[in-house]
């Protein structure tokens, strides 16, 4: 009930922001056009934004026959979380990261990067997946996906209006200055809404995910590793679409690591400390952590020490090979 109410409030706030942008660009007529645009965006976001996000992040679907160890892990943890097993995707980037998307647990997907499978141990990968499943179970994915779609659309609307001379409209209260202000202020306002949604939910997903996996310390270790490597590895798809950054478990963009007003995520150190306190309350220590779902042994592919066969999705910037399906 609360999540439905929160999503409704979010949609109303972003629709109002759309209308404000339209008003300052094109006056009353611009506001009405923006309102219609917002209605269309609302409908599109609800039904199709998850597919758009996956496509923009170059995520490729995984069949169980291709990567059984990953799919089985997601399946086991989904049953622990009490939700249907989501579709599994892999993003071909060396930056370790993951996100979830979908309008409901029945229409959800989990995407992990090849770098996550490469750099993390099995129990750490399980903890990250449990975190994403917690987002799905609480329906955070709908809210986060909608905000990502809206943020990009608001920025596009502001720039579109200025490009086509919206500031010259006589009904515009501030003329060209109003249109120019919207180009800069509208994306910032949309970003602040994203931050308010994302940062509060990450702490909850950390807690719920740790309870699903039964291993808060594994998630703490995973966050520390991801944050360390992510700062040195560029996620090209995320850099091209920064409005999607808040959906990842760790900020995939460069230059945003502090727990401040404009950070896409809470400070990693704060999240790790909270997980350590949770582990203490659960009486879970390094020496007696609960067993985690383990991938089935494989005889082919790259062994990274954790039992993983790290998949490769088509061509990477390094190898110059041909893009294509799993193979």
N, C-alpha and C positions, 0 to 999 in steps of 0.2 A: 504493500500500500504506500509506504513512504517513498519507495523508488519511483512509483508511478506519479506521485505528487511532485517529486523533485524533477522528473523529466518534463512534466507539464509546465512547471514554473520556468524551467530552462528554455523550453520552446517559446514560451510567452516573452521571456526577456530578450532572446535573440531575435524574435520577430519584431519586437519594439525597437531594437537596435537597427534592424533593417530599415524600418520606417523612418527613424531619425536620420540615417544616412541618406535615404531618398529625399527627405524634406530639405536637408541642407544642400543637396545637389540640385534638385529640381522643384523645390517648393511643394505645394499641395499635390500637384499631379505626379511629381516624382515620388512622393510618399505613397500614393495609391499604387503606382507601378511597383514600388519596392514591397508593398504589402502582398501583392499578387505573386511577386517573385518569392517572397518568404513562404507563402502557402505551397507553392510548387516545391521549394526546397525542403519543407517539412515532409511532404509526401515522399519525395525522392530519398531523403535521409532515412526515413523509417524502413522503406522496402529495399533499397539498393546500396546504401552507403557502405555496408560491410564489404560488398563485392568491390566497390570502388577503392576502398582502403587497401584491400589485399592486392588489387591490381597495381595501384600506385606504389606499393612497397615491393613490387616484383615477387610476391609470394606465390609459390607453386604447390599445388595439392599433392599430398603424399598418400599413396595406397599402402595398405598393410603389407602386401606382397613385396614391396620395394624396400621399406624400412620397418620391419616387424617390431624391432626392439623399441622404437620410438612410439609407434602406434599402440603397442601393448601397454606401455607405461601410461599413456594418456587414458587408455581404457580403464586400467586399474584405478587410477586416481579419480577418474570421473565417477566410478561406482562408489568410491569412498566419499566423494562430495555429494552424491545423491542426484546427479544430473546425467542426461544423455551424453554419450561420448561425442564431443565436437569433431568437426572436420579438422584434419591436421595439415598444416602448411609449413614449408621451409623457405627461408629467405637466403639467397646466396650472397652472404656478406661475411667477412671475417670478423666483424664486430659482434661480440656475443650480446644477444638481446632477445626479447620475445614480447609478443602482445596478443591480446584476444579481441575478437570483434563478433558482432552479431546482435540482432534485435531481441533474442530470447535464448534460453538454454536449448531450445529445440532447433534453433537456427544459428548456431555458434561455430566459431573456428578459433583454433589456437595456432599461432605462427611462431616458430622458433628459427633463429638464424643458424647457418652451418657453423658459424663461429662459436655459438653457444655449445654445440655438441663437441666442438674441437677443444675448447678451453676448460670446460667444467667436467667434474666427475659425475658419476651416475646419480648419486644421492642429491647432488646440487641441481642437476637438470630436473630431477623429480620435484624438488622444492620450488623451482621456478614455474614449472607447469602447474603445480598446485596453486600457486599465487594467481596464475591466469584463470584457472578454473574457479577460484573464489570470485574473481571479477564477473565471470559468466553467471555463477549461481546467484549473485546479488543484483544481476542485471545492470551492472556498471557499464557493460560493453555498449548497450544502446545509448546511454547518456554520453559516453566518451566519443562514440562514433558520430553522433549527431553534432556534438560541439566541433569536432574536426571538420565536418562537411560545412557547417555554418561559418566557421572562421575563414575558411578559404573563399566561400561565396561572398562574405561581407567585404573582404579585401578586394575581390574582383569587382563587386558592385561599385565601390568607391572609386577605383581607378577607371572603370568603364564610364562612369558619369562625368569625371573630369575630362577624360579623353574626348568625349562627345560634347563638350562645352556646357555641361550642366550649370556651371557657375554663372553663366550669362542669363539664366532664366529670371524674369522679372519677379516671379513669385518666391524666389530664393531670398530669405531674410538677410543673408550676409554676402550674397553675390559670390564672386570668385573666391573670396577668402573662406567662405563657408565650405565650398567644395574642396578647397585645398586642405582645410583642417580635417575634413572627413577622410581624406586619403591617408592621413597619418594617425588620427585618433580612433577611427573605426576599427582598424586591425588591432590596436592596443586594447580597446575595450573588449573585443572578442577574445583576445588572448587572456585577459584578466578573468573572464568567465571560465575559460578552459582551466586556468590555474586553480581557481576556486573549486572546481569539480575534481580535477585530477589529484591534487595534493592531499585532500582530505581522504579520498578513497584509497590511496596507496597504503596508508597505515592500516586501514581496515583489511585490505586484501593481504597484506603481509601477515596480519594476525590470523585471519581465516585460512589462508593458504598454509601457514605453519601448523595449524590444527588439523588440516586435511592430511598433510604429509606426516604429521607427528614429529617433525624435525625442524624446530625453529633455527637451530644452529646451522643446518645445511643451507637454509635460505639466507642467513646472515653471511655465510661464507661465499655463497653465490653472488650476492649483491656486491660484496667487496671485490671479487674477481671481475665481475662485469664492469663495475665502475672504473677499475684500474685499466682494463684493456680497452674499454670503449673510448677513453680519452686519447688513445693512440691510434685507433682504427676509425676510418671515415665510413659512415653508412650513407652511400651516395643517394639512395632512394629517399631516405629520411631528410637529408639536406635539401633535396629538391622540393620536398613537401613538408616544411616545418610545422604546419598546422596539425600534422599527425603525431608529433613528437610525444605528446602527453599520453599516448596510448601504450607506449613501451614501458617495460618494467624499470628501466633506467633511461634517463634522457639520452637519446642517440645523437644529439647535436653537440657541436663543440662550443665551449665558452659559457656553459650554464651548469655550474656545479654547486652553487651556494643556495641555502635555504632562505631565499629572499622573495620579495613580492613578485618578481618576474621569472622565478624558477619554475620549470615544468614539473619538477618532482621535489619531494622533501629531501633534505640533506641525507645522503647515504649513511653517514655516521650516525645520525639520529635514528634512522630506521634499524640499523644494526644493533644499536643500544637497546631499542625497544624489543627486538627479537631476543636478545640475550636475557632481558628481564622476563620475557615470556617463557623462555627455556627454563629459567630458574623456578618459575611458578609451576611449570609442568614437571619439574624435577627431571629434566633431560640434560645430560652432560655428554661431553665428547666421547667418553668411554662407554656409555651405555645408550647411545642414540638408537631409536627404533629402526628396525630394518626397512629398507626402501624397496620399491619395485625395481627389479633389475632387468636390463635388456637381455634377450636371448643371445647366446654366443653366435658369432658369425665367422665365416672362414674367409670372406673376401672383403675387399675395401680397406680403408685406412683405419688402423687401430690406434686410438689416441691414449691408451692407457686406462680408460674407463669402460671399455667394452663396446665403444660406439663404432659403427661404420658411418663415417661422415659423408653424407650425400653431396653431390655436386649438381647444381642446377645450371645446365647450359654453359655459356661462356662467361668467364670472369675477366676483369680488366687485366689480370696478370697473365692468364694463359693464352688469350687470343683465340680460343677454340670457338666452335660453333654453338650458338644457342639452340636449345632443344629441350625435349622432355627428359624425365629421369632416365638415366642410363649408365 
